[in-house]
Amino acid sequence: MTTQRTLSERLEQLGRELASSASLSAPDRQRLEQLIADVRDHVELERYEPQSLADRLQDATSHLEQTHPRLTLAIGAVAEALSRLGI
C-alpha cells in the first residue's frame, strides 16, 4: 500500500534526478520544479485535483522520455504513488 511517506520519497527521488540532470533545459527544469511543488502542496493541503496532476505528470513524461529516461522513471514513480493514494 502506498502512503504519503512513499509519495514523499518518490518526490525526493525525482528532485535528486532533476538536480543531477545538467542537460535539462531551463524551461523543462522550471516546469518539473513547479510540478513537484504542486504535488507537495496538493498532498499537504489535501486539495486533490487528480485529473490535473495526472495530466501534467503524463505530459512531463511524454516530453522527456527520449532525452531524460531517468527523470521519466522518477516521474512515473511519483505518478504511481499518487495513483495508489487515489489522487
CYANA upper distance limits for C-alpha pairs under 8 A (distance plus 0.5 A):
  1 MET  CA     84 ARG  CA      7.63
  2 THR  CA      6 THR  CA      6.39
  2 THR  CA      7 LEU  CA      7.79
  2 THR  CA     81 ALA  CA      6.48
  2 THR  CA     84 ARG  CA      6.15
  2 THR  CA     85 LEU  CA      6.67
  3 THR  CA      7 LEU  CA      6.92
  3 THR  CA     81 ALA  CA      8.20
  3 THR  CA     85 LEU  CA      7.17
  4 GLN  CA      8 SER  CA      6.58
  4 GLN  CA     43 VAL  CA      8.23
  4 GLN  CA     85 LEU  CA      8.13
  5 ARG  CA      9 GLU  CA      6.71
  6 THR  CA     10 ARG  CA      6.72
  6 THR  CA     81 ALA  CA      7.39
  7 LEU  CA     11 LEU  CA      6.66
  7 LEU  CA     78 VAL  CA      6.77
  7 LEU  CA     81 ALA  CA      5.85
  7 LEU  CA     82 LEU  CA      7.30
  8 SER  CA     12 GLU  CA      6.67
  8 SER  CA     40 ARG  CA      8.39
  9 GLU  CA     13 GLN  CA      6.69
 10 ARG  CA     14 LEU  CA      6.66
 10 ARG  CA     74 ALA  CA      7.46
 10 ARG  CA     77 ALA  CA      6.65
 10 ARG  CA     78 VAL  CA      5.82
 10 ARG  CA     81 ALA  CA      8.03
 11 LEU  CA     15 GLY  CA      6.60
 11 LEU  CA     36 ILE  CA      7.23
 11 LEU  CA     74 ALA  CA      8.47
 11 LEU  CA     78 VAL  CA      6.72
 12 GLU  CA     16 ARG  CA      6.73
 13 GLN  CA     17 GLU  CA      6.74
 13 GLN  CA     74 ALA  CA      7.01
 14 LEU  CA     18 LEU  CA      6.56
 14 LEU  CA     71 LEU  CA      7.16
 14 LEU  CA     74 ALA  CA      5.45
 14 LEU  CA     75 ILE  CA      6.85
 14 LEU  CA     78 VAL  CA      8.22
 15 GLY  CA     19 ALA  CA      6.63
 15 GLY  CA     33 GLU  CA      8.33
 15 GLY  CA     36 ILE  CA      8.24
 16 ARG  CA     20 SER  CA      6.76
 17 GLU  CA     21 SER  CA      6.73
 17 GLU  CA     70 ARG  CA      7.44
 17 GLU  CA     71 LEU  CA      6.36
 17 GLU  CA     74 ALA  CA      7.79
 18 LEU  CA     29 ARG  CA      7.67
 18 LEU  CA     32 LEU  CA      8.37
 18 LEU  CA     71 LEU  CA      7.15
 21 SER  CA     68 HIS  CA      8.39
 24 LEU  CA     28 ASP  CA      6.92
 24 LEU  CA     29 ARG  CA      6.68
 24 LEU  CA     68 HIS  CA      8.37
 25 SER  CA     29 ARG  CA      6.59
 26 ALA  CA     30 GLN  CA      6.58
 27 PRO  CA     31 ARG  CA      6.56
 28 ASP  CA     32 LEU  CA      6.73
 29 ARG  CA     33 GLU  CA      6.62
 30 GLN  CA     34 GLN  CA      6.60
 31 ARG  CA     35 LEU  CA      6.69
 32 LEU  CA     36 ILE  CA      6.63
 32 LEU  CA     60 ALA  CA      7.91
 33 GLU  CA     37 ALA  CA      6.76
 34 GLN  CA     38 ASP  CA      6.55
 35 LEU  CA     39 VAL  CA      6.66
 35 LEU  CA     56 ARG  CA      8.03
 35 LEU  CA     57 LEU  CA      8.29
 36 ILE  CA     40 ARG  CA      6.77
 37 ALA  CA     41 ASP  CA      6.62
 38 ASP  CA     42 HIS  CA      6.57
 39 VAL  CA     43 VAL  CA      6.68
 39 VAL  CA     53 LEU  CA      7.71
 40 ARG  CA     44 GLU  CA      6.46
 41 ASP  CA     45 LEU  CA      6.32
 41 ASP  CA     46 GLU  CA      8.40
 41 ASP  CA     47 ARG  CA      8.29
 42 HIS  CA     46 GLU  CA      5.95
 42 HIS  CA     47 ARG  CA      5.26
 42 HIS  CA     48 TYR  CA      6.12
 42 HIS  CA     49 GLU  CA      8.18
 43 VAL  CA     47 ARG  CA      7.12
 43 VAL  CA     48 TYR  CA      7.50
 48 TYR  CA     87 ILE  CA      6.67
 49 GLU  CA     53 LEU  CA      6.91
 49 GLU  CA     87 ILE  CA      7.76
 50 PRO  CA     54 ALA  CA      6.40
 50 PRO  CA     87 ILE  CA      5.40
 51 GLN  CA     55 ASP  CA      6.41
 52 SER  CA     56 ARG  CA      6.71
 53 LEU  CA     57 LEU  CA      6.60
 54 ALA  CA     58 GLN  CA      6.63
 54 ALA  CA     79 ALA  CA      7.37
 55 ASP  CA     59 ASP  CA      6.61
 56 ARG  CA     60 ALA  CA      6.67
 57 LEU  CA     61 THR  CA      6.65
 57 LEU  CA     75 ILE  CA      7.23
 57 LEU  CA     76 GLY  CA      8.26
 57 LEU  CA     79 ALA  CA      7.08
 58 GLN  CA     62 SER  CA      6.59
 59 ASP  CA     63 HIS  CA      6.59
 60 ALA  CA     64 LEU  CA      6.73
 60 ALA  CA     72 THR  CA      8.31
 60 ALA  CA     75 ILE  CA      8.25
 61 THR  CA     65 GLU  CA      6.18
 61 THR  CA     72 THR  CA      5.71
 61 THR  CA     75 ILE  CA      7.08
 61 THR  CA     76 GLY  CA      7.76
 64 LEU  CA     68 HIS  CA      5.81
 64 LEU  CA     69 PRO  CA      7.45
 64 LEU  CA     71 LEU  CA      7.88
 64 LEU  CA     72 THR  CA      6.73
 65 GLU  CA     69 PRO  CA      5.59
 65 GLU  CA     71 LEU  CA      8.31
 65 GLU  CA     72 THR  CA      5.89
 68 HIS  CA     72 THR  CA      6.85
 69 PRO  CA     73 LEU  CA      6.77
 70 ARG  CA     74 ALA  CA      6.79
 71 LEU  CA     75 ILE  CA      6.57
 72 THR  CA     76 GLY  CA      6.58
 73 LEU  CA     77 ALA  CA      6.73
 74 ALA  CA     78 VAL  CA      6.95
 75 ILE  CA     79 ALA  CA      6.71
 76 GLY  CA     80 GLU  CA      6.58
 77 ALA  CA     81 ALA  CA      6.68
 78 VAL  CA     82 LEU  CA      6.69
 79 ALA  CA     83 SER  CA      6.62
 80 GLU  CA     84 ARG  CA      6.71
 81 ALA  CA     85 LEU  CA      6.85
 82 LEU  CA     86 GLY  CA      6.83
 82 LEU  CA     87 ILE  CA      5.55
 83 SER  CA     87 ILE  CA      5.91
